[in-house]
């Protein structure tokens, strides 16, 4: 997995360890719709997102 780093920011791919944190953020109804996706219904939905590898070019 590729990691992008700058002096102030590090971007990495999701791992299954991130599922709970992603759910805490993505279940907020004020977040997802503005980004074009529905709020996550449960932590399992967030786990599925974390386990899907990103497609090249995205």
Secondary structure, 3 states (H helix, E strand, C coil): CCCEECCCCEECCCCHHHHHHHHHHHCCCCCHHHHCCCCCCCHHHHHHHHHCCCCCCC
